[in-house]
């Protein structure tokens, strides 16, 4: 009888501990480290939770795809490059959730049919389950390898994104028709030697030919790192907040 009571007590304590950890995680604000679990094991990611978030209203979310240098095994974490530093500067007032996954090591990438992109979409679904996120205001962005992923995921799921922001990436111009309706603001440096500027120019032209009206900022004299300026553009976030799925 004593053994049964002990098992019951331990079971209750375990349930409380799990619930407490889950509750603490959901109450955290700022850059929150999270773990996604699936058949392939654990995958760490960061979710920025706005400091002004309360669960009585829906908030928009930005999904950010990092570049090749921030894959597992790289010298920097995804949160350190691209949108992360821009959010940090405005952390107390930044009005978006920001989901920052990490791609597995080379040669993995963010292309839509690959395992990393699929895992990221599952992370997004998890975040939507745990928080009040507006499904009509989910935005997709990425730099370099993540720019490729942005174009790819936009074409694969053209009705999911309220807007896309590809930075120094490249897509398939044949997808222009598929994504012409998605509000788009692309960025690239014209001296980029890692991903040629034609990667963005051709996509913008393809969308325009299909009847779309994308925005495009090309930085003269700038090499591969166009992301610091792109994500440092305050007007970008004002523009995103105006975009919403119908």
C-alpha positions in Angstrom: 0.0 0.0 0.0 2.9 2.3 0.9 4.5 1.6 -2.4 1.4 2.5 -4.3 1.1 5.8 -2.5 4.7 6.6 -3.2 4.3 5.9 -6.9 1.2 8.1 -6.9 3.0 10.9 -5.1 6.0 10.7 -7.4 3.6 10.7 -10.4 1.9 13.8 -9.2 5.2 15.5 -8.6 6.5 14.6 -12.0 3.3 16.0 -13.6 3.7 19.2 -11.7 7.3 19.6 -12.7 6.5 19.1 -16.4 3.6 21.6 -16.1 5.7 24.1 -14.3 8.5 24.0 -16.9 5.9 24.4 -19.7 4.2 27.3 -17.9 7.5 29.0 -17.2 8.5 28.7 -20.9 5.2 30.2 -22.1 5.5 33.1 -19.6 9.1 34.0 -20.8 9.6 37.1 -22.9 12.4 38.1 -25.2 14.7 35.5 -26.9 13.5 32.1 -25.6 15.5 28.9 -26.3 13.2 26.1 -27.2 13.5 22.4 -28.2 11.5 20.7 -30.9 11.2 17.0 -30.7 10.3 14.6 -33.5 11.3 11.2 -34.9 14.8 12.6 -35.8 15.5 13.7 -32.2 15.8 17.1 -30.6 16.3 20.3 -32.6 17.0 23.6 -30.8 15.6 26.9 -32.0 14.9 30.4 -30.7 11.6 32.1 -30.5 11.5 35.8 -29.8 8.3 36.5 -27.7 7.4 40.2 -27.7 7.7 41.8 -24.3 4.2 43.3 -24.8 2.6 39.9 -25.6 -0.5 38.9 -23.7 -2.6 35.9 -24.5 -5.7 38.0 -25.0 -4.7 39.2 -28.5 -3.1 37.6 -31.6 0.4 38.8 -32.7 2.2 38.6 -36.0 5.2 36.3 -36.6 8.3 36.5 -38.7 10.0 33.2 -39.7 13.7 33.8 -40.3 16.0 31.5 -42.2 19.7 32.0 -41.6 22.6 31.7 -44.0 25.0 28.8 -44.7 27.5 30.0 -42.1 25.1 29.5 -39.2 24.2 25.9 -39.8 25.0 23.4 -37.1 28.8 23.2 -36.7 29.2 26.9 -37.8 31.0 29.5 -35.8 27.9 31.6 -35.1 24.4 31.0 -33.9 21.5 31.9 -36.2 20.3 34.5 -33.7 23.6 36.4 -34.0 23.3 37.2 -37.7 20.6 38.9 -39.7 17.3 39.7 -38.0 18.4 38.8 -34.5 20.7 41.8 -33.9 18.0 44.1 -35.4 15.4 42.7 -33.0 17.8 43.1 -30.1 18.2 46.8 -30.7 14.4 47.3 -30.4 13.8 44.3 -28.1 11.4 46.0 -25.6 9.1 47.3 -28.3 9.5 44.9 -31.2 5.9 43.9 -32.1 6.5 40.5 -33.8 7.2 37.0 -32.7 10.3 35.8 -34.5 11.0 32.1 -35.1 14.7 31.4 -35.7 15.3 27.7 -36.4 18.7 26.2 -37.2 19.5 24.1 -40.3 21.5 20.9 -39.9 25.1 20.9 -41.0 26.4 21.1 -44.5 25.2 20.3 -47.1 21.7 20.8 -45.7 19.7 23.8 -46.8 16.3 25.5 -46.6 14.8 24.3 -49.9 11.1 23.5 -49.4 11.2 19.8 -50.0 14.1 19.2 -47.7 14.0 18.0 -44.0 15.1 21.2 -42.5 12.3 23.2 -44.1 9.8 20.6 -43.2 11.0 20.6 -39.6 10.8 24.4 -39.5 7.2 24.3 -40.6 6.4 21.9 -37.8 8.1 24.3 -35.4 5.9 27.1 -36.7 2.8 24.9 -36.1 4.1 24.3 -32.6 4.5 28.0 -31.9 1.0 28.6 -33.2 -0.3 26.0 -30.8 1.5 27.5 -27.8 0.9 31.2 -28.4 -1.8 33.4 -29.9 -0.3 34.0 -33.4 -2.3 35.6 -36.2 -2.4 33.0 -39.0 -3.1 35.9 -41.4 0.1 37.7 -40.5 2.9 35.2 -40.8 5.9 36.6 -42.7 8.8 34.7 -44.3 12.4 36.0 -44.7 15.9 34.8 -44.9 19.4 35.7 -46.0 21.7 34.1 -48.5 21.0 30.3 -48.2 17.9 31.5 -46.3 17.1 33.8 -49.2 17.0 30.7 -51.5 14.8 29.1 -48.9 12.5 32.1 -48.8 11.9 32.0 -52.5 11.5 28.2 -52.4 9.0 28.0 -49.5 7.0 30.9 -51.0 6.6 28.9 -54.2 5.8 25.7 -52.3 3.2 27.3 -50.0 2.1 30.5 -51.8 -1.0 31.0 -49.7 0.7 30.7 -46.3 2.7 33.9 -46.2 1.3 37.4 -45.7 4.6 38.8 -47.2 8.1 37.6 -48.0 11.5 39.3 -47.6 14.3 37.5 -49.5 17.7 38.9 -48.8 20.6 38.2 -51.2 19.1 35.0 -52.3 18.0 33.4 -55.6 14.9 31.6 -56.7 13.4 30.0 -59.8 12.0 32.7 -62.2 9.5 30.1 -63.4 7.8 30.5 -60.0 6.9 34.1 -60.7 3.3 33.2 -61.6 2.9 31.2 -58.4 4.0 34.0 -56.1 2.9 37.1 -57.9 0.2 37.8 -55.4 2.5 37.7 -52.3 3.7 41.1 -51.1 7.4 41.0 -51.6 10.3 43.2 -50.6 13.7 41.9 -51.7 17.2 43.2 -50.9 20.6 42.6 -52.5 24.0 44.3 -52.9 25.1 44.8 -56.5 28.7 43.8 -55.7 27.7 40.5 -54.1 30.1 37.8 -55.3 28.7 34.9 -53.2 25.1 35.2 -54.6 25.1 37.3 -57.8 22.7 40.2 -57.8 21.0 38.7 -60.9 19.5 36.2 -58.5 17.2 38.9 -57.1 16.9 40.9 -60.3 15.6 37.9 -62.2 13.0 37.0 -59.6 11.7 40.6 -59.3 11.4 40.8 -63.1 9.6 37.4 -63.3 7.1 38.5 -60.7 6.5 41.8 -62.5 6.0 40.0 -65.8 3.4 37.8 -64.1 1.5 40.8 -62.9 2.9 41.3 -59.4 4.2 44.5 -57.8 7.2 43.6 -55.7 9.5 46.1 -53.9 13.2 45.8 -54.5 16.1 47.6 -52.8 19.5 47.2 -54.4 22.5 48.6 -52.5 25.2 50.0 -54.8 28.8 49.0 -53.9 27.6 46.5 -51.3 28.9 42.9 -51.3 27.3 39.8 -49.8 26.3 41.4 -46.5 23.3 43.3 -47.5 21.4 41.9 -44.5 22.6 44.3 -41.9 21.1 47.2 -43.8 18.0 45.3 -44.9 17.0 44.2 -41.4 18.1 47.6 -40.1 15.4 49.3 -42.3 12.7 50.5 -39.9 10.3 51.0 -42.8 10.5 47.2 -43.5 8.7 46.4 -40.3 6.1 49.1 -40.8 5.5 47.7 -44.2 5.2 44.1 -42.9 2.6 45.2 -40.4 0.5 46.5 -43.3 0.4 43.1 -45.0 -2.3 40.6 -44.1 -3.7 37.6 -45.8 -7.2 38.2 -47.1 
